[in-house]
Amino acid sequence: MKKKISILFSILFFLTSISSTAQDKKSPVKVVNTPKSEDFKNENEKSDTKKSEVLLLETHQNESMFLNSLDYPELQVVPRASERLQMDGFREQDNGWFMFWPFHVASGATLLAALMHKNRFNPAKENDDDFRKYTDFKVNAAVGVSVSWFALTYFISAGQPYLTELNKINNIKGKDKKSSLLKERMAEEAMQKPAELIKMLTYLSTITNLVASGGLIDVVNSDYNLYAGVAMLAAFMPLIFKNKYVENYEKQMEYKRKIYTPVVYTDIYKPTQYSQWSPRLVVEWKF
């Protein structure tokens, strides 16, 4: 009898403990809301909301700004090719011939060396008529080379390649994007043609003046070889100092390439504070 009563009490105690545990689980946990805890909770909720909103807004804005900024490089480069033609066209009109001053220095040094070597024969072969004719030929050839370069640079500058093409571009009517793009591409072509021509003439001038002045050394009196040596050094002036036409075109292409410069790199990031770090490939465009 006593065993049955003890077993009954044990069962009742076990059931009572189970029911109390179940009620504790069902009943909500009450948190004492102190002012600090409420402020902290509100700030966390606001910060989480702000983070998600800012992330979405920034992504959308960046995409829209990037897509809206995409345009033809000819229309985005500063200054535009047509603007550069207009700015440098006035300089070409005022002192276009002096834009070739490196060519003039090289040709002038060759001309001076030729004039100083005229009738200054090598004493060892001074009485040789064939040698005298050969020497006169070299001197006259040097004079002809130098004078030819003066005339050629004057001919190019007198043509005013910038202003000539600028007048054609200004006759194009229309203010839409197609017309603007046509003007800028024609302006770039107007800059490209004289630049490529003068770049070729730069090497040709260096070679011809170097050969013409160097040919005077072995046929004249050694006392005058200093002039020929200086002329040979001056022949490299067009290579050392770029012509304005070449410099303008190269600068324009450099500015144009810098409009869209993609930079690719890798890093790691966390999209949210609850996610894990992960690698990514980033492509940035510098403007």
C-alpha positions in Angstrom: 0.0 0.0 0.0 2.8 2.4 0.9 4.6 1.6 -2.3 1.5 2.4 -4.4 1.1 5.8 -2.6 4.8 6.7 -3.2 4.5 5.7 -6.8 1.4 7.8 -7.2 3.0 10.9 -5.7 6.0 10.4 -7.9 3.8 10.4 -11.0 1.9 13.5 -9.9 5.2 15.3 -9.2 6.5 14.4 -12.6 3.4 15.6 -14.4 3.4 18.8 -12.5 7.0 19.6 -13.5 6.3 18.9 -17.2 3.2 21.1 -17.2 5.1 24.0 -15.6 7.9 23.7 -18.1 5.5 23.7 -21.0 3.9 26.9 -19.7 7.2 28.6 -19.3 8.0 27.8 -23.0 4.6 29.1 -24.2 4.7 32.3 -22.1 6.6 35.2 -23.8 9.7 36.3 -22.2 9.3 39.8 -20.8 12.2 42.1 -21.2 12.6 45.1 -19.0 12.8 48.0 -21.3 15.1 50.5 -19.9 15.5 53.8 -21.8 19.0 52.8 -22.9 17.9 49.4 -24.2 15.0 50.8 -26.1 17.2 53.4 -27.7 19.8 50.8 -28.6 17.1 48.6 -30.1 15.7 51.4 -32.2 19.1 52.5 -33.4 19.9 48.9 -34.5 16.6 48.6 -36.4 17.2 52.0 -38.0 20.7 51.2 -38.9 19.8 47.9 -40.5 17.1 49.6 -42.5 19.3 52.4 -43.6 22.1 50.0 -44.6 19.8 48.0 -46.9 18.2 51.1 -48.4 21.6 52.8 -49.0 23.0 49.7 -50.6 20.1 49.4 -53.0 20.0 53.1 -53.8 23.8 53.3 -54.4 23.8 50.3 -56.6 20.9 51.6 -58.7 22.3 55.1 -58.8 25.8 53.8 -59.8 24.3 51.7 -62.6 22.1 54.5 -63.9 24.9 57.1 -63.7 27.3 54.8 -65.5 24.9 53.9 -68.2 23.9 57.6 -68.7 27.6 58.6 -68.9 28.4 56.2 -71.7 28.8 58.1 -75.0 31.2 58.5 -77.9 34.7 59.4 -76.7 34.9 62.0 -79.4 32.0 63.9 -77.7 33.3 63.5 -74.2 37.0 64.4 -74.5 38.0 67.8 -73.2 38.9 69.8 -75.2 37.2 68.4 -78.3 39.1 68.0 -81.5 37.2 70.9 -83.1 38.0 73.2 -80.2 41.6 72.4 -80.4 41.6 73.1 -84.2 40.0 76.4 -83.5 42.5 77.4 -80.7 45.6 76.3 -82.6 44.3 77.5 -85.9 44.8 81.1 -84.9 48.4 80.3 -83.9 48.9 78.6 -87.2 47.6 81.7 -89.0 49.8 84.1 -87.1 53.1 82.2 -86.9 52.6 78.9 -88.6 56.1 78.9 -90.2 57.8 79.4 -86.8 56.1 76.2 -85.5 58.8 74.4 -87.5 61.7 76.0 -85.7 63.5 72.7 -85.0 63.6 72.1 -88.7 64.9 75.6 -89.3 67.7 75.2 -86.7 68.8 71.9 -88.3 68.7 73.3 -91.8 70.3 76.6 -90.8 73.2 74.8 -89.2 73.7 72.7 -92.4 73.5 75.9 -94.5 76.0 77.7 -92.3 78.4 74.7 -92.4 78.2 74.6 -96.2 78.9 78.3 -96.6 81.8 78.2 -94.2 83.3 75.2 -96.1 83.0 76.7 -99.5 86.4 76.9 -101.2 88.0 75.6 -98.0 89.6 72.5 -99.7 91.8 69.9 -98.0 95.3 71.2 -98.4 96.6 67.7 -99.3 94.3 67.5 -102.4 93.8 71.2 -103.2 95.5 70.9 -106.6 93.4 68.0 -107.7 90.6 69.2 -110.1 88.5 66.2 -109.6 88.6 66.5 -105.9 87.8 70.2 -106.1 84.7 69.4 -108.2 83.7 66.6 -105.7 84.1 69.1 -102.8 82.0 71.7 -104.6 79.3 69.1 -105.3 79.1 68.2 -101.6 79.0 71.9 -100.5 76.3 72.7 -103.1 74.3 69.6 -102.1 74.4 70.7 -98.4 73.1 74.1 -99.4 70.4 72.5 -101.5 69.3 70.3 -98.7 69.0 73.1 -96.2 67.2 75.5 -98.6 64.8 72.7 -99.5 63.8 72.2 -95.9 63.2 75.9 -95.5 61.0 75.9 -98.6 59.1 72.7 -97.6 58.2 74.0 -94.1 57.0 77.2 -95.6 54.8 75.4 -98.1 53.2 73.3 -95.3 52.6 76.2 -93.0 51.2 78.3 -95.9 48.6 75.6 -96.5 47.2 76.1 -93.0 46.0 72.5 -92.5 44.1 73.4 -89.4 42.2 76.4 -90.6 41.5 74.8 -94.0 39.8 71.8 -92.5 38.1 73.9 -89.8 36.3 75.9 -92.5 35.0 72.7 -94.0 33.8 71.5 -90.6 32.0 74.7 -89.8 30.0 74.3 -93.0 28.4 71.2 -91.7 24.8 72.0 -90.6 22.9 70.3 -87.8 23.2 70.2 -84.0 22.1 66.7 -83.3 24.4 64.0 -82.0 25.1 62.6 -85.5 26.3 66.0 -86.8 28.4 66.6 -83.7 30.0 63.2 -84.0 30.7 63.9 -87.7 32.4 67.2 -86.9 34.6 65.8 -84.2 35.7 62.8 -86.3 36.5 65.1 -89.2 38.4 67.4 -86.8 40.5 64.4 -85.6 41.3 63.5 -89.2 42.3 67.1 -89.8 44.8 66.7 -86.8 46.0 63.3 -87.9 47.0 64.1 -91.4 49.6 66.8 -90.7 50.8 65.0 -87.6 51.6 61.8 -89.6 53.2 63.8 -92.4 55.4 65.9 -90.1 56.4 62.8 -88.1 57.7 61.2 -91.4 59.4 64.5 -92.4 61.1 64.6 -89.0 63.1 61.4 -89.6 63.7 62.5 -93.2 65.1 65.9 -92.1 67.4 64.3 -89.5 68.8 61.9 -92.0 69.3 64.3 -94.9 70.9 67.1 -92.7 73.1 64.5 -91.0 74.4 63.1 -94.2 74.8 66.5 -95.9 76.8 68.1 -93.0 78.7 64.9 -92.3 79.9 64.7 -95.9 81.7 68.0 -95.5 84.2 66.7 -92.9 86.6 64.7 -95.1 86.7 67.2 -98.1 87.6 70.5 -96.5 90.2 72.0 -94.3 90.2 70.4 -90.8 90.1 73.9 -89.3 86.5 74.2 -90.3 85.3 70.8 -89.3 83.8 72.3 -86.1 81.0 73.8 -88.1 80.2 70.4 -89.7 80.2 68.8 -86.3 77.8 71.4 -84.9 75.5 70.9 -87.9 75.5 67.1 -87.3 74.3 67.6 -83.7 71.7 70.2 -84.8 70.3 67.7 -87.3 68.7 65.9 -84.3 66.7 69.0 -83.2 63.4 67.8 -84.9 63.6 64.5 -83.0 64.3 66.2 -79.7 61.6 68.9 -79.9 58.2 67.7 -81.1 56.4 69.7 -83.7 53.2 71.3 -82.5 51.1 69.4 -85.0 52.4 66.1 -83.7 52.1 67.1 -80.1 48.5 68.3 -80.5 47.4 65.0 -82.1 49.2 62.8 -79.5 47.7 64.8 -76.6 44.2 64.6 -78.1 44.5 60.8 -78.4 45.9 60.5 -74.9 43.0 62.5 -73.4 40.6 60.4 -75.5 42.0 57.1 -74.2 41.7 58.3 -70.6 37.9 58.7 -70.8 37.3 55.0 -70.3 40.2 53.4 -68.5 39.0 50.0 -67.0 40.8 48.9 -63.9 40.4 45.3 -62.9 41.3 43.9 -59.5 40.2 41.3 -56.9 39.3 41.7 -53.3 37.1 40.1 -50.6 33.9 41.5 -49.2 30.8 40.8 -47.1 27.5 41.7 -48.7 25.8 41.8 -45.2 26.9 41.5 -41.7 25.4 38.1 -41.4 27.1 36.6 -44.5 30.6 35.3 -44.9 33.6 36.8 -46.6 33.9 35.9 -50.3 36.2 36.9 -53.2 35.0 39.0 -56.1 36.3 40.5 -59.3 35.9 44.3 -59.6 36.0 46.3 -62.8 36.1 50.1 -62.3 36.0 52.8 -64.9 38.0 56.0 -64.2 36.6 59.2 -65.6 
